[in-house]
Each structure stands twice: as C-alpha cells, then as structure tokens.
Amino acid sequence: MFGLGNPGRWYAGTFHNAGFLAVDLLAISAGIRLRSSGEAEVGVGLVEGATVLLGKPRTYMNLSGRAVAPVYGSFAGSPEDLVVLHDDLDLALGVVRLKRGGGTGGHNGLRSLKEELGTGEFLRVRVGIGRPPEGVDPSDFVLSPVPEELQDRFRGGVSSAAEAVTDILREGFDKASTSWNARRAAPPP
C-alpha cells in the first residue's frame, strides 16, 4: 500500500499529501515503522491480521512511479496487490471512494505509476479534496496548505482513507468498495 504525496516540510500540510497522511495513520495505528529503502520509505507489519507493506515515495509526485516500481516488482504478484492512496480533485473534500484500475484523471502521481508499472489496474483509495476556487490553477491548489477552516474535513477524509484500507483487508476489495462507494457525501459547510 503506497500513499502518494510530496516529501519535505514545505508540502506537509498540502492537499496533495492526503495519501502520505493516510499511510502515516495506518503505520502509527499498526506500529509499523517506515524506513528509507531506495527512493521510498517502507515498512512491513500486520494490519487487520494481514501482513502488509506500507510505503511513501521519497520522490516528488510526478516521479512516484520511479519509487514504487522497484518495491512493487519485489513484493506484488499482480496489479491488484497494490493499493494506492491519493488525493482526488473530482471528489468533494473529505469524501473517500475506492476504485479498481482506470485512468489518471490528470493526476501526475498516477500517471507516473501507470508509466513505470506498465498498467493502471492497481487498486485506489481516492481522498476527495474538492475543486479549486474559481480562478485558481489546480496545480497551485493541490500544492497549497489546507486552510484552517477546511482542516477538519480534510483530516476526516484522510482518516476515512485509512479506515477504508482496513476494510479492504478485512472484507476484500469488492465488498469494501461497495460499502464505501455507497456512502453519501456530507454537505459542504
């Protein structure tokens, strides 16, 4: 399971780091310590009784595939063995949806993964960050700090993404996907 984001303090509180934050929550709750390995931080441990590898690229978002591919090649048997947690502009802030395969939706991290892995058929946990305000470029928006008034909903989405991963491990992807994708989005504040 890899969470996508950008390394470094400058990006720590940005929308684009939703995947990183969800992996951090999983690692903390399972007592898994992430250590540097090549161009990624990885750790192995038990989550819901299953042995999992948690990881975060140490590359910038648009080079995520370069960090994930070597780890994927060593540990995964098929694309469905890889779960990627990432931010999604097309979902309302805080909404979480699960998806099997698909396109990149303009997400540079997903594009890099698809190019390096030779497939986009990995599993996805999508964390909604909403669309940027009118006149704000999406690239600037995803790299901007989450405003204080949106922190609770953003963190709720990140926490839900970590919960969705535990549901995938407990129930299987199809059942977890049906459950998570049927949930209604909370109305905006």
Secondary structure, DSSP 8 states (H G I E B T S, - for coil): -EE----SGGGTTBGGGHHHHHHHHHHHHHT---EEETTEEEEEEEETTEEEEEEEESS-GGGHHHHHHHHHHHH-SSGGG-EEEEEETTS-TT-EEEEES---TT-HHHHHHHHHHS---SEEEEEE-----TT--HHHHHTSB--GGGHHHHHHHHHHHHHHHHHHHHH-HHHHHHHHHTS------
